[in-house]
Amino acid sequence: MPPENNAPYDALLVVSFGGPERSDDVVPFLENVAQGRNIPRERLLAVAEHYYHFGGVSPINQQCRELIAALRRELAEHGPDLPIYWGNRNWRPFLRDAIGQMRDDGIRNALAFVTSAYSSYSGCRQYRENIAAARAAVGEGAPRIEKLRVFYNHPRFIESSADRLRRALVKLPAAKPSYVVFTAHSIPLSLAQASDYERQLEETCRLVAEASGVEHWKLVFQSRSGAPGQPWLEPDILEYLERLHEIGVKQVAVAPIGFLSDNMEVLYDLDIEAKDLALELGITLVRANTVGTHPAFIRMIRELIAERVLDAPRLAIGKYGPRQDICAADCCPAPLRPSIRPAMSQPVAKR
């Protein structure tokens, strides 16, 4: 449906996390991520080493460029043919610059596609806050921007995720039984309990496993970063590989279902740490690719836009139906940040 002022939507803004693209960007990028979180310098520098291992380059920006190029082709061929802009939360191109360009180009009512499939503070509400702050920074004339809904159970997301998983599974010897481990970014338990994040992830895993013909699977978590005493979603991927080893599992397919692109957390935490541990344990491990620019995923984005622009059907499968367009006022509340808190309790997310 059109925006409240009845003007048509006239652009799409792709909103992502951002990431460094050279070594000199790494620490400034991490400082942006950690802003206001009282994270010790030594912790930032430790995380920076993960980026330096890959030459200081996160793949997430390039993957955004590839996604936008594929989406432009999709919209040009099938419509609605909207101009696409791109802005990040933590690194260039920044949201405020993208929205400033939109204003200068005469854009008045835009939709935003956020590169996160699930409901959580950092994956949904915080992006809406980022957009609002960037619009305020741009000031008068900033376009109205409405976020597209989360899509964890959209049939095209399930289709593209299942295809990526099946392509990984064929790399394992068919004579031996395989176990699928789905991974997602861990978050503090307090935030998980205030959102549908874990429930949505479980549903996505169930749907993807069913579409892939997978019987044995488990949702686990990765990339935890917080004080040892602070409860986060578990089990951790490394701990779970140990458990699988104890019960004699010899081959595992890891599917990073919580991520849309092969970002730094996927590359370092799975392709290095998890694979190294699997090798040590005698487990053959393969990783499924993230959905990235899978044709079904690109089609899904177009269909989400068509819901709002053309009043197309709202597609969803499984138990829960499509998520609403406009989030409730109390949806996915922000974390409480007391004035006195252990410095190491704040996470540093990698992208």
Secondary structure, DSSP 8 states (H G I E B T S, - for coil): ---TT-----EEEEEE----BSGGGHHHHHHHHTTTS---HHHHHHHHHHHHTTTTB-SHHHHHHHHHHHHHHHHHHHS----EEEEESSSSSBHHHHHHHHHHTT--EEEEEES--S-SIIIIIHHHHHHHHHHHHH-TT--EEEE----TT-HHHHHHHHHHHHHHHTTS-TTS--EEEEEEE--BHHHHHTSSHHHHHHHHHHHHHHHHT--SEEEEEE---S-TTS-BS--BHHHHHHHHHHTT--EEEEE-TT-SS--HIIIIIIIIIIHHHHHHHT-EEEE----TT-HHHHHHHHHHHHHHHS-------SSS----SS--TTSS------SS--GGGS-----
